[in-house]
Amino acid sequence: MTFTYSPVYAVSTGAHDGTWNMAFDMSLFELFRTGGFQKRFGRGSMLWRFYSWHPPAVSLGYGQRAEEIDQEACRAKNIDIVRRPTGGRAVLHIDEFTYSLLADTRERNAEIYAMVHEIIRRALLTMNIHTEFCRTTPDMKQRYNSEESVSCFTASAKYELHAEGRKLVGSAQRRSDNVILQHGSLLLSDKHKMLPQFLRYDDERVLSNIAGDLDRKTVSVYEMTGYVPAFSTVRDAMIASISHNLKTEITFLDQQALSALF
């Protein structure tokens, strides 16, 4: 699968709260949708963003019910609650490396999905972390009818990355005409498994099942390697992999310069 994007840009925005992070992704999406990014930085361009979360946050898919989250428990632990502009289910963003990709492209969503995860796969390989593509996608409509579906990481879509048979990377997309936003999470530690503490269900059986699914179906870099890599280590591995896979140099942009275009 060959993709041609030139020029390719990246911005590293570091750690922000959930509201800021999702607003920035949406502002970039609108900047592409209205043509402002392409006018300033060139047609056929692509932008990657790398970031993390402080304080930690629970994000909901755009169609998910907010009532599934225990707001009091989140406040007690200083956990933000935010809604993503993309689909999927709840994610606890803590000790993770997060990316966004934005492009004006006619490539199909599935092809973009595969391309991004191949780039992540190669980046992880340079850190001696071996992963493989998930080859199937469950019936999401049927799955969402189950209470246990509240967690995004307990189900895998085709081309998402597994390590040792368990999900390591999860992603979601939003599209408007030719403009695509894809963002996703690489689990750096096992703290994402605390998610059931912040869900609101009277039935303890449901919470127990979700906790069990997170244990069985997900894995983190720490669980595989014994350490949590620095943000900069993962970012640099991603930059090298993007450059290798897309056969182009990466130009870094300044966060403030981008914000001035919103």
C-alpha positions, 0 to 999 in steps of 0.5 A: 500500500503506497501513500504519497503526501507532501509535505508532512508536518508534525506538532508536539503539544505535550500534556493538556487537560481533556477539554483542551486536547479534544478542542485542539483536535477539532480546531485542526479538523476544521482548519483542514475542512475549510482549507486553511491548513492547505492554503498555509502549508500546501495542498496534499499536506498531512499533519501529525499531532502527538500529545498526552493528558494532564490531569487524566481523563475519561473520554466518551465516544460522541454517541455514548451516554454520559450517564455511564460515567460516575462523575463523583468518582472522577471528581474525587480522583481529579479525573476529567470527563470529556467527549471525543469528536469520534466514535467508540466507547469510553477510554481512561487516558492515563499513562498513554501516548496519544496521536492525531492524524489529519489529512485531505485525502480520497483514500478510503477510511480503512486504508488510512487506518491500516497505514497509520497502524503500520507506522505505529507497528514499525515505531514500536518495533524499533523499541523491541515491541512486537505487534500484529494487526487484528484481522477481524472486526466484531459486530459493533452494533450488536456489541453496543447492546451489551452493558460490558461494551462501555470500554473501548479497549475491550474490543478490537477493530480490523488493523488495530494493534495486538501484542501477545493477542491483546490490544495495545493500540486503539484508534477512531476516525471522523470524516468530512468529505475528503478530510479525515481525523484519526486519533488513538492511544498507545497504552504505556502502563496498566493504569487504564485498567482502573476504568471500572472505578469510574463507571456507574453501574449498580450491578457489580457483576457488570463492573467485574466483567469489564475489569476481567475483559480489560485484564484479558484483552488489553496489554501495555508497554510496561507489561511487555517491557517492564518500563514506561518509555518517555514521551519523547522516546515514543515521539521520536520513534513515530517521527522516524517511522512516518518518514520511513513509511511515507518516504519524506522528511517531517517538518515540525510546526509550532503549537502557537503558530498553528493556534493563530490560524484557528 
